[in-house]
């Protein structure tokens, strides 16, 4: 990792730059695939599945028999683990449910707000070298709690044309209604436009590589909502001498193994801790099955020393990490003053892995600095707030003149007349 000591504030932007391509670098590829899918549908899906996933498929939907058979391919221990994680995630997301808000703003004028589920949602679940069945828990569980009618899942097939059994088992457990063996740009395009096989959805959720991230952003141009701009995974740890260097290194590596474009950063007020963490990183890296991937991610990452907590926190808020681990003596200061982070993990015994899998919080989080303005996925992500109002005869008499005056001042006389007619009918 690159060690940096007391960087000047004017250099923070360049030091903290993510190792990602810009949208313009890959936007033309995404637009090309989108145009083909929109025009030709399933044949284009098949074409790009052969090109990118190296497998020819005659149909994309996973049959009910295949889904049921997946259960027998999962160990009892893993099933129990998935069920425990599901239970915790359900508890936390059910607690986010809110009641109808009702208020009479003045005599005879009733206003209220209710939440209704998004009818059709699409879940993108990465496959490949790391089939992220845990992401299904994070997306399908709140979608089911919200009451979404259709929960469509797309995940890339392996070279045998199959989806990982754990993905199928978890999807079935969590209420997914349709599963398709489609990945990448073509999956996002299919859920955006709909094809002969794959239904169009209203909102798309889920992480992916940079091509999937850009594809989701392009989908918004066609009237499809997305959860957030979520790209390669990232983690920032702040640690002082009260931290455990081995724990810190293990957390950094846990994110580095996601992909070569992941980024991990250690910010510390202790040079001794930085050296200890670097030593642990090198030692633990050797034992990882995904050593090659993690090593490339580590090359994009930083060890940053600053003199005090105030500077450290200012730098962290400037970066806006997806995952933020706080392992310092003065943890309350950091927790209270953190302004920009997707999810915060506090103390030596709170690994980021807990949030990834089973503590109950959601792991679908904003990356690439979007934690400054986006929330992570939560129950409300699958719902819409709708407002209602009902005005009585007395209410329109109380409010009518105010509306007339304002409408006339804006030159919108039909607006005024809609009130005037009602007021005259009550004389």
Secondary structure, 3 states (H helix, E strand, C coil): CEEEECCCHHHHHHHCCCCCCCHHHHHHHHHHHHHHHHHHCHHHHHHHHHHHHCCCCCCCECCHHHHHHHHHHCCHHHHHHHHHHHHHHHHHHHCCCCCCEEEEEECCEEEEEEEEECCEEEEECCCCCCCCHHHHHHHHHHHHHHCCCEEEEECCCCCCCCCCHHHHHHHHHCCCCEEECCCHHHHHHHHHHCCCCCCCCCEEECCCCHHHHHHHHHHHHHCCEECCCCCCCEEEEEECCCCCHHHHHHHHHHHHCCCCCCEEEEEECCHHHHHHHHHHHHHHHCCCCCHHHHHHHHHCCEEEECCCHHHHHHHHHHHCEEEEEEECCCHHHHHHHCCCEEEEEECCCCCHHHHHHCCCCCCCCCCCCHHHCCCCCCHHHHEEEEEEEEECHHHHHHHHHHHHHHHHHCCCHHHHHHHHHHHHHCC
